[in-house]
């Protein structure tokens, strides 16, 4: 259960606030796990940007800079800041095939 100013986010929070709270918990878990045994867990985020506003997206991307291993799926690459896109390894998945995003044969 997540509270904001003493109010349950499930009842009073926006979808973005609810998603942000869940992501905060998940990112804290990643930090604790990495600090515990020094092994960085693999963070899997599925369509993480879909319910976040621009400010929350920026905050999340800044936070992800400190995560050593992350796989993020998206249907809208434009949700990611240009500097993040330049630093990321992007793969295109189509009809059961995975290729570098620059491979136009799959598009």
C-alpha positions in Angstrom: 0.0 0.0 0.0 1.4 3.4 -1.0 0.4 6.6 0.7 0.8 10.2 -0.4 0.1 12.8 2.2 -1.6 10.1 4.2 -4.0 9.2 1.3 -4.0 5.8 -0.4 -2.7 6.2 -3.9 -5.0 3.4 -5.2 -8.0 5.5 -4.4 -6.7 9.1 -4.8 -3.5 8.9 -7.0 -3.3 9.3 -10.7 -2.1 6.3 -12.8 1.3 8.2 -13.1 1.5 8.6 -9.3 0.7 4.9 -8.8 3.2 3.9 -11.4 5.9 6.1 -9.9 5.4 4.7 -6.5 5.7 1.1 -7.8 8.8 2.0 -9.8 10.4 3.7 -6.8 10.0 0.5 -4.7 11.4 -1.6 -7.6 14.4 0.7 -8.0 15.1 0.6 -4.3 15.0 -3.2 -4.4 17.6 -3.2 -7.2 19.9 -0.9 -5.1 19.5 -3.1 -2.0 20.2 -6.3 -3.9 23.3 -4.8 -5.6 24.6 -3.5 -2.4 24.0 -6.8 -0.6 26.2 -9.1 -2.6 27.7 -6.8 -5.2 25.8 -8.5 -8.1 23.6 -6.2 -10.1 20.2 -7.7 -10.8 18.6 -7.5 -14.2 15.8 -4.9 -14.2 13.0 -5.6 -16.6 10.6 -2.7 -17.4 7.7 -3.3 -19.7 6.3 -0.2 -21.4 7.4 1.8 -18.4 6.8 5.2 -19.9 3.2 4.8 -21.0 1.6 6.3 -17.9 4.2 8.8 -16.9 4.2 12.5 -17.6 7.3 14.2 -19.1 8.7 15.2 -15.7 8.4 11.6 -14.3 9.9 10.2 -17.5 12.9 12.4 -17.1 13.3 11.5 -13.4 13.1 7.8 -14.3 15.7 8.1 -17.1 18.1 9.9 -14.8 17.6 7.2 -12.1 18.2 4.5 -14.7 21.7 5.9 -15.4 22.8 4.3 -12.2 21.3 0.9 -13.0 23.9 -1.5 -14.5 21.5 -3.9 -16.2 18.1 -3.0 -17.6 15.9 -4.2 -20.4 13.1 -1.8 -21.3 10.3 -2.5 -23.8 8.4 0.2 -25.5 6.0 0.9 -28.3 7.0 4.5 -28.5 10.8 5.2 -28.8 10.1 8.9 -28.8 9.1 8.7 -25.1 12.8 8.5 -24.3 15.1 11.5 -24.2 17.6 11.8 -27.2 20.6 11.5 -24.9 19.1 8.2 -23.4 18.5 6.9 -26.9 22.0 7.6 -28.0 23.4 5.7 -25.0 21.1 2.7 -25.3 21.4 -0.4 -27.3 18.1 -0.6 -29.2 16.8 -3.9 -30.7 13.8 -4.3 -32.9 11.6 -7.3 -32.4 9.3 -8.3 -35.2 7.7 -11.7 -36.1 9.9 -13.6 -33.7 13.2 -12.0 -35.0 15.5 -9.7 -33.1 17.8 -7.3 -34.9 19.6 -4.0 -34.2 17.1 -1.2 -34.6 19.0 0.3 -37.5 18.2 -2.8 -39.6 15.5 -1.6 -41.9 14.9 -5.1 -43.3 12.6 -5.8 -40.4 10.5 -2.6 -40.6 
